[in-house]
Amino acid sequence: MLTITQANGTNVLTIDAGRLDAAIAVRFKDTFLAQELSPGPVLIDMTGVSFIDSSGLGALISIVKHLKLPGRPGICGLQPSVKTMFSLTRMDRVFAIYPDVATALATPAQ
């Protein structure tokens, strides 16, 4: 469901749940909160997520609030339906959105 790796000093959180919805949102958030991150920026890779609902968005926001990051967290790999949900809910203003991990890592932090 969630893998955390390091790349160029960035914590890359890869979500491979397929769906980030009410059925798994609480478990996803709890799984994340049980992890220890290295200091540094965070990038959320959502390439493996084809659907997200309001519960999934709520879990992401809870995680971001928990992290207390100085800038906007990065997110990448949004599938078309997920990207639409981010636009409709204006989450595209909360997260710095990138097409993929490589582009995000090559872009200076926002």
C-alpha positions in Angstrom: 0.0 0.0 0.0 2.8 2.4 0.9 6.5 2.3 0.3 9.0 5.0 1.4 12.3 5.4 -0.3 15.0 8.1 -0.4 16.1 9.7 -3.7 18.4 12.8 -3.8 17.6 13.6 -0.1 13.8 13.5 -0.8 11.4 11.1 1.0 9.5 9.5 -1.9 6.2 8.0 -0.7 4.9 5.6 -3.3 1.2 4.6 -3.0 0.3 1.5 -4.8 -3.2 0.9 -3.5 -5.0 1.3 -6.8 -7.8 3.1 -5.0 -7.4 5.6 -2.2 -11.0 5.7 -0.9 -13.1 5.3 2.2 -12.4 1.6 2.3 -8.6 2.1 3.0 -8.1 5.8 3.9 -7.8 5.3 7.6 -5.6 2.3 7.3 -3.4 4.2 4.7 -3.1 7.2 7.1 -2.3 4.9 10.1 0.3 3.0 8.0 2.0 6.3 7.1 2.0 7.7 10.6 3.7 4.6 11.9 6.7 5.2 9.5 9.8 7.3 10.3 10.9 9.7 7.6 14.3 11.2 7.1 14.6 14.9 7.4 13.9 16.6 4.0 11.3 17.2 1.4 8.5 14.8 0.7 7.2 13.7 -2.7 4.1 11.5 -3.0 4.1 9.2 -6.0 0.5 8.4 -7.0 1.3 6.6 -10.2 -0.4 3.5 -8.8 -3.6 5.2 -7.8 -6.4 5.2 -10.4 -9.2 6.5 -8.1 -9.4 8.8 -5.1 -12.4 10.1 -3.2 -12.9 12.6 -0.4 -11.7 10.2 2.2 -8.5 9.6 0.3 -8.0 13.3 -0.1 -8.6 13.7 3.7 -6.0 11.1 4.4 -3.5 13.0 2.2 -4.3 16.3 3.9 -3.9 14.7 7.4 -0.5 13.4 6.4 0.6 16.8 5.1 -0.5 18.5 8.3 1.3 15.9 10.3 4.6 16.5 8.4 4.5 20.3 9.0 6.5 21.0 5.8 7.8 24.5 5.2 6.6 24.6 1.6 4.1 22.8 -0.6 4.6 19.0 -0.7 5.2 17.5 -4.1 2.9 15.0 -5.7 3.4 13.2 -9.0 2.0 10.5 -11.3 -1.6 11.6 -11.1 -3.8 9.5 -13.4 -6.5 11.5 -15.3 -9.4 10.8 -13.0 -7.2 11.6 -9.9 -5.9 14.8 -11.5 -9.5 15.9 -12.3 -10.4 15.3 -8.6 -7.4 17.4 -7.5 -8.5 20.3 -9.8 -12.1 20.2 -8.7 -11.2 20.3 -5.1 -8.4 22.8 -5.6 -5.8 20.4 -4.2 -3.7 21.4 -7.1 -3.1 24.6 -5.1 -2.0 22.7 -2.0 0.4 20.3 -3.7 3.1 21.1 -6.3 2.1 18.7 -9.0 4.7 17.0 -11.3 4.2 14.5 -14.1 6.6 11.9 -12.7 9.2 11.3 -10.0 12.2 12.2 -12.2 10.8 15.6 -13.1 9.9 16.3 -9.5 13.4 15.4 -8.2 15.0 17.6 -10.9 12.8 20.6 -10.0 13.9 22.9 -7.2 11.6 22.8 -4.1 8.6 25.1 -4.1 
